[in-house]
């Protein structure tokens, strides 16, 4: 008797479908089987026969029929690349030119020609460590967006710092030397803090510090001055050099 496996035959048939049909089948399968899972995007993965699911800022994989859900990283062994990591980095890129810099505190060293944006909470210990390291980086302009996400008195501190007569000095005084910011005045508009929080949610900032470089790439978490300098030099290196 001729024996065959039904599942490989099903997968082979699915692979022959137009991409739009595969996408529709996958979306329907997940809507039926995992209705609480919001799939934002379905597209072919770099590996033939595999499909990519974007769920918020996360990446998962499935087969062409939406029967299996694969959690993990897709590695290209020949090119020695983490394709999942690259895809997430691509999704998290930020249009630096679109950032509302008026809502950020700003300071610069030297000529300030290299720009970075930082999302930080005043009660974040890693933010304090990063801010101290920044003092050793030359020729940089730093835009800091206050986002009180750690609870406690983060919101009160953020408002007091932003509403200070010189918000940048108040910020640096607190982060570098532990100088308590002045109490905010009742008439101060704290709307900036809410806008910053909304912005952070929009671009999927889930922790502090979150660093955005001028090309839109991101550095999650605190890095030392040497590592930041290395990234900035690579960003500004002539084409073909690193």
Secondary structure, 3 states (H helix, E strand, C coil): CCCCCHHHHHHHHHHCCCHHHHHHHHHHHHHHHCCCCCCCEEEECCCCCCEEEEECCEEEEECCCCCCEECCCCEECCCCEEHHHHHHHHHCCCCHHHCCHHHCEEEEECCCCEEEEEEECCCCHHHHHHHHHHCCCCCEEEEEEECCCCCCCHHHHHHHHHHCCCHHHHHHHHHHHCCCCCCCCCCCCCHHHHHHHHHHHHCCCCCCCEEEECCCCEEECCCCHHHHHHHHHHHHCCCCCC
